[in-house]
Amino acid sequence: MKNSHLIGLNAEDCKNIAQKLNVLLSNYSVFYQNTRGAHWNIKGDLFFTLHPKFEELYNNLVLKIDEIAERILTLGAQPEHNYSFYIQNSEIKESNEVSNPVKCVENILDSFRIIIALQRDLLELTDKAGDEGTNSLMSDYITEQEKEIWMYNSFLGK
């Protein structure tokens, strides 16, 4: 990896981390688009509650997508940008459930579960590699997302 020596990391570690970050990027991208779909298509009595909440979430997701892509570049790799790659490499699947409020929130919670698991895997890898930059990013994301899970779960009355 061309930047590894400049940031003091092992090239092979950078390669492995960047590959896992590209998988994370894929999951975030599908999560983002699913959330946009829910924002656009939500129906019913909870529209005025969830419509702005979904917009807040997808705005947050797009920031993370950019940060992850830039971290991949910092490690000396190239971020994937094709939806064909995203769909093939994402554990989060495209959602067709975009108008039922409860189903949308359940999909968001499931997406967070997947994202957090991937980020925890990255924490282990980056800790061993001494990659504080990626490690800090993942740790911050997890802290924020655990709170989001609590709030969305509370919305469902759980």
C-alpha positions as CSV (number, residue, x, y, z in Angstrom):
1,M,0.0,0.0,0.0
2,K,1.5,3.2,-1.1
3,N,0.7,5.3,2.0
4,S,1.5,2.7,4.7
5,H,5.0,3.8,5.3
6,L,3.9,7.5,5.5
7,I,1.4,6.8,8.2
8,G,3.6,4.2,10.0
9,L,1.6,1.1,9.4
10,N,2.4,-2.3,7.8
11,A,1.5,-2.4,4.1
12,E,-0.2,-5.8,4.5
13,D,-2.2,-4.6,7.5
14,C,-3.3,-1.6,5.4
15,K,-4.4,-3.8,2.6
16,N,-6.5,-6.1,4.9
17,I,-8.1,-3.2,6.7
18,A,-8.9,-1.4,3.4
19,Q,-10.6,-4.6,2.1
20,K,-12.7,-4.8,5.2
21,L,-13.5,-1.1,5.0
22,N,-14.7,-1.6,1.5
23,V,-17.1,-4.3,2.7
24,L,-18.3,-1.9,5.4
25,L,-18.6,0.8,2.8
26,S,-20.9,-1.5,0.8
27,N,-23.1,-2.1,3.8
28,Y,-23.3,1.6,4.6
29,S,-24.2,2.3,1.0
30,V,-27.1,-0.2,0.9
31,F,-28.2,1.0,4.4
32,Y,-28.2,4.6,3.1
33,Q,-30.3,3.8,0.1
34,N,-32.8,1.7,2.1
35,T,-33.1,4.7,4.5
36,R,-33.7,7.1,1.6
37,G,-36.4,4.8,0.3
38,A,-38.1,4.7,3.7
39,H,-37.9,8.5,4.0
40,W,-39.5,8.9,0.6
41,N,-42.2,6.3,0.9
42,I,-43.2,6.2,4.6
43,K,-47.0,6.3,5.1
44,G,-49.5,6.5,7.9
45,D,-50.0,8.2,11.2
46,L,-46.2,8.1,12.0
47,F,-45.2,9.9,8.8
48,F,-44.5,13.2,10.6
49,T,-42.4,11.5,13.2
50,L,-40.4,9.1,11.0
51,H,-40.0,11.2,7.8
52,P,-37.6,13.7,9.4
53,K,-36.0,11.0,11.6
54,F,-35.1,9.0,8.5
55,E,-33.7,12.1,6.8
56,E,-31.5,12.7,9.8
57,L,-30.3,9.1,9.6
58,Y,-29.5,9.1,5.9
59,N,-27.7,12.4,6.3
60,N,-25.6,10.9,9.0
61,L,-24.9,7.7,6.9
62,V,-23.7,9.7,3.9
63,L,-21.2,11.5,6.1
64,K,-19.9,8.1,7.4
65,I,-19.8,6.8,3.8
66,D,-17.5,9.7,2.9
67,E,-15.3,9.2,6.0
68,I,-14.9,5.5,5.3
69,A,-14.0,6.1,1.7
70,E,-11.4,8.8,2.7
71,R,-10.0,6.4,5.3
72,I,-9.5,3.7,2.6
73,L,-7.7,6.3,0.5
74,T,-5.5,7.3,3.6
75,L,-4.5,3.6,3.9
76,G,-3.4,3.7,0.2
77,A,-6.2,1.8,-1.3
78,Q,-9.2,2.7,-3.5
79,P,-12.7,2.9,-2.2
80,E,-15.2,0.9,-4.2
81,H,-17.9,3.0,-5.8
82,N,-20.1,0.7,-7.9
83,Y,-23.5,-0.4,-6.6
84,S,-22.8,-3.8,-8.2
85,F,-19.9,-4.2,-5.8
86,Y,-22.0,-3.0,-2.9
87,I,-24.9,-5.4,-3.6
88,Q,-22.5,-8.3,-4.0
89,N,-20.5,-7.5,-0.8
90,S,-23.2,-6.2,1.5
91,E,-24.8,-8.3,4.2
92,I,-27.5,-5.7,4.3
93,K,-29.9,-6.4,1.5
94,E,-32.0,-4.0,-0.5
95,S,-35.4,-3.4,1.2
96,N,-38.7,-3.4,-0.4
97,E,-40.4,-2.6,2.9
98,V,-40.3,1.2,2.7
99,S,-43.8,2.3,3.6
100,N,-44.7,0.4,6.8
101,P,-43.4,2.3,9.8
102,V,-42.7,-0.7,12.0
103,K,-41.1,-2.7,9.3
104,C,-38.9,0.3,8.3
105,V,-37.7,0.7,11.9
106,E,-37.1,-3.0,12.2
107,N,-35.0,-2.9,9.0
108,I,-33.0,0.0,10.4
109,L,-32.3,-1.9,13.6
110,D,-31.2,-5.0,11.7
111,S,-28.9,-2.8,9.6
112,F,-27.4,-1.3,12.6
113,R,-26.8,-4.8,14.1
114,I,-24.9,-5.8,10.9
115,I,-22.9,-2.5,10.8
116,I,-21.9,-2.7,14.4
117,A,-20.7,-6.3,14.1
118,L,-18.6,-5.4,11.1
119,Q,-17.1,-2.4,12.9
120,R,-16.3,-4.5,16.0
121,D,-14.5,-7.0,13.7
122,L,-12.5,-4.0,12.3
123,L,-11.7,-2.8,15.9
124,E,-10.0,-6.1,16.5
125,L,-8.0,-5.9,13.3
126,T,-7.0,-2.3,13.6
127,D,-6.1,-2.7,17.3
128,K,-3.6,-5.5,16.3
129,A,-2.3,-3.4,13.4
130,G,-1.8,-0.3,15.6
131,D,-4.2,1.6,13.3
132,E,-5.5,4.2,15.7
133,G,-7.1,6.3,12.9
134,T,-9.5,3.5,11.8
135,N,-9.9,2.2,15.3
136,S,-11.0,5.6,16.6
137,L,-13.4,6.0,13.7
138,M,-15.0,2.6,14.4
139,S,-15.2,3.2,18.1
140,D,-16.9,6.6,17.7
141,Y,-19.4,5.1,15.2
142,I,-20.3,2.2,17.6
143,T,-20.9,4.5,20.5
144,E,-23.2,6.7,18.5
145,Q,-25.0,3.8,16.9
146,E,-25.7,2.0,20.2
147,K,-27.6,5.1,21.3
148,E,-29.5,5.1,18.0
149,I,-30.5,1.5,18.6
150,W,-31.8,2.3,22.0
151,M,-33.9,5.1,20.6
152,Y,-35.3,3.2,17.6
153,N,-36.0,0.2,19.9
154,S,-37.8,2.5,22.3
155,F,-39.9,3.7,19.4
156,L,-41.0,0.1,18.9
157,G,-41.9,-0.1,22.6
158,K,-39.1,-2.6,23.3
